C-alpha cells in the first residue's frame, strides 16, 4: 500500500536534514560563523557598510535607523 513508503521517506528526509545541520555546525565551529553562499559584489559592499556602521555584519542599519541631529 501507499503507506509502506513512509519509513523510507522519513529516513531520506532525516538524512538530508542531518547533513544540512552538520554542515552549518562544522562551519560555525571552524570559521566562527555560518558561511554565506551566492554573495555578489553588491552583497559584499552592503556587508562592509553594515560592519562599518554597527561593528557587526549581522546587525543591519539602514538610513531609517541612523541618528540625525
Secondary structure, DSSP 8 states (H G I E B T S, - for coil): -GGGGHHHHHHHHHHHHHHHHHHHHHHHHHHSS----S--HHHHHHHHHHHHHHS-SSS---GGGS---
